[in-house]
Amino acid sequence: MANKHDQIAVAKDAVVALRYIMKDGQGDILENTMNREPVNYLHGSPAILPLLQTQIEGLNAGDKKTIYLTSESGLTNEDFTFDVIIDDVRAASPEEILLGYPIRLTVEKCENDCECYNGQVV
């Protein structure tokens, strides 16, 4: 993992790894990824609702936030809460930006002349 000075914040074209607990308006847990591998997505892509991405923007690895998605947003008929932990943020590769989603790297570091991903979605 990068040191504190090398960290980047969540922004467009960053690959974000996060875990979350999604609750409905009554507080019932609908989905919990806290004890699983983090969910990875390309920030700015349509993989996650733009309203949720806006709430995550600017966060760094290690940050926690509670995000509220209310029926007043017009995106849902119910209220939802997301307790989010950002596990990692890194700059996306040109291939990831082109594809619109993160890819799993198969080597630690990649030189300009290697094929460093196997095309798997993470």
N, C-alpha and C positions, 0 to 999 in steps of 0.2 A: 504494500500500500504506500502511496506517496506521502511525503512528509507534509506538515501543515502549510508550508510555504508554496507547495506545488498543487494544492487543492484548487479545484475549480468549483464554482457554484452552478446550480442547476440553471441552464439557459438553453436556448435553441441550439440544436445539433450536439447536445451532450447526451451520453448514454447514462441513464439513471437506474440504479439498483435500489429497490425499496421493498419494505415489508409493510403490511397494514392489517388493521382490524376494521371491517366494515360493519356498522350497526344501523338498524332501522330507527325510526323515530321513537320507538318504545324502548330502545336500548338493547334489543335482542341482537346477538351476533349473527350476521349473515355469512360472513367470510372472514377467516383468520389465517394469514400467511406468516405469522410471527415465528413459527417453528419450522418453516420450510426455507428452501432456497429463495433468495430475493427475486422479485419480479423485475425484469429488465425491459426498458423501453427507450426509444429515441425521443427526446424532448422536442416537441414541435410537430411530431407526426400525429396522425389521427388515432393512434393506438389507445390513447387515454383522452377522456373528455377535456376539451380546452379549458373549461372552468376549473377542473381539478389541476391541470398543468399550471395554470396561473397561480394557484395557491401554493404550489411546490417551488415555483421559480425563485431563485436566489438562495435556496437552502444549500447546505454543504453536507458532506458525509458526516454522519453522527447526529445530525439535527433531527428533532422530533417535532411533529405538529399535528394538531387536530384540525381537520377540514370539515366544514359543514356544507352539505348540498341540500338546499331546501326546495320545497315545491314552488316557492316564489320565483325560482330561477327559470321556470318554464321547461326544464329538462326532464322533470320527473313529477309524478303525482304525490310522492311521499318525501319525507325528510330522511336524510342519511348522514351519518358521521363516519369519518375515516380517521383513525389514529395511525399516523404514518411515521416510519423511521427510515431515513435515507442511509443506506448502507454504503453506497459508493457513487461517485460522479466522475465521469471521465469524458474527454473529448472523443467524439465519434470519428471513425476513420472515413475517408472519402467514399469507400464502398458502402458503409453503413448509411451514410447520408443519401447516396444514390438509391439504395434499396429501400430506405425508409424504416429500417428496423435494425436492432443490434445483431451482430453475428458472433458466434463463439470462436475465439482465437484458439489455435491449436499449438502455438508456440509462445513463449514468454515475450520475446522481442522479435520484431520483423524487420528485415532489411528491405530495401527497395526492390530486390530481385526475387523475393520469395512469395509463395502463396501461403498466407498465414491464416486463412480461415477455411473451414470446411463447409460453409454454406448453411450450417445449422442455425435455426432461430433459437435465441436464448430466452 
